[in-house]
Amino acid sequence: MKTLRETKIGETVKVVKIHGTGAVKRRIMDMGITKGVEIYVRKVAPLGDPIEITARGYELSLRKADAETIEVE
């Protein structure tokens, strides 16, 4: 299992599943990150937090903890 946090800069991956529960999972899904969506990793901050991605044509910043709940392939 590979998570979004383990994805390298410049890679494009596809969401397989969002782990996590309740409000965290709902917030991630409300941002447009759902099963089957392609995500491009643009940047990672110097200390690794946050991760800047492009999904559905717009840019997002995610915390490492949130990125760990997103399983990708």
Phi, psi and omega in degrees: 000128179247137179254166179298328180297328182276352181288139183273159178300135179092352180275147172247127182231166180243135181287128178261314183199149174252115176276180181098171185220165171057226187297324181296311180297317180299317181296317179297316180292325178294335178282356178098006179267099180231172182304133177092350181283138176272137181235132176252127180272114184274308185211157170231131181300156183308323179265009175090357183221120007267180177251130179260126183231164171240124179220134179054032175084006176226162185263141180225154170242130181238144173287156179302318182299322178288320180296331179291337181275354183258112180273131183231166174227000000 
